[in-house]
């Protein structure tokens, strides 16, 4: 019987991951402890999951509360999916992280992982996540931490060097992109055989083959052929443009990918050419982002939630730990020689195996040189941001923003300094950067 604590359970992840857990036979007697500082959201998710337990007559036990210290003792797994300081994708501080850079010509598509927005999200989130880790060390030191919060690489790096907690960072861009490639290639998703590695949101499909009928068939020639079809390319213009010039397909959507590199968002003409939106207006109030509808969080009123499993990895990792049912997935872990031409000790996304003994990252070797070089431009930013939080160093945070590829392509250093100062003051004045004033 496992105890699983979900911190940030009021998010769409809280409901979806709970249903995933309950859908797995070896986990149906688990204790699921839901934690969120927003009582209304917490209560809605709690009622939803309790309806699932009752409707399917499951032996699972459900706990809920706003104080994580009351729920953590005895936990085997802790899942985090939190937004610090306000809603994740509307209102303040997210609006400041999008709108202030826009004034300086830095137009971000999402701004939660890289760029000025991603860095400031980390500056306000990282210290809170360190507090989570301290509590895990105190109340459940053997628990395994599974993080879904962005920015993924920076937070995984921080968890790993700032605490003793065993951890892995999870995303759905690898499995999501695999399904998209299956559609482009007209191949059943279950017949895709992929080997993907790099960094989160910028991993590379190093192997793209078909299993089953035509086992071992290299699918890259068919993808190159599909790339000649304008109707296919316009669905995913930036990733096909990168594939055309770099030779490997990259994870994460074209819209999001456009902010990781300096090629696509510098001007309105470029944004129009590649079909990515610009001049975003962040609403003061909002609802779920479109992708969150895949997590089950939009079905709170369902009378009897179906035990239908999503493509998220967390429940499979938990089942592997509880029942020793091995699984393979892509996870974010520290680079202990796994990717030989990325810096030792950075955060990488690589194939991993999970079993009762934990998570075991797989050796990848060297990435194609150009792919590794693009990854390194983002890794340098992540390294400086982590240093800023660990050392409470405002200047390191500025350097992280100054080295961001898109920001550097759009602004002078003086402009970056002015933008950084304005963003810092906006969030400092609301108490979101107290960590740096201690």
Secondary structure, DSSP 8 states (H G I E B T S, - for coil): --EEEEETTTSHHHHHHHHHHHTSGGGTT-EEEEE-S-HHHHHHHHHHHHHHHHHTT---EEEEES-HHHH-TT-SEEEE---SSS-SSSSTTHHHHHHHHHHTT---SS-SSSHHHHHHHHHHHHHHHHHHHHHHHHH-TT-EEEE--SSHHHHHHHHHHH---EEEE--SHHHHHHHHHHHHHT--GGGEEEEEEEETTEEEEEEEEE-STTTTEE-HHHHHHHTT-HHHHTTSHHHHHHHHHHSS-BSS-HHHHTTTSSSSSSSHHHHHHHT---S----SS----GGGGGGTTT-TT-SS------S-SHHHHHHHHHH---EEEEEEEE-SSSBTTS-TTSEEEEEEEEETTEEEE---B---HHHHHHHHHHHHHHHHHHHHHHHT-HHHHHHHHHH-HHHHHH--HHHHHHHHHHHHHHHHTTTTTGGGG-
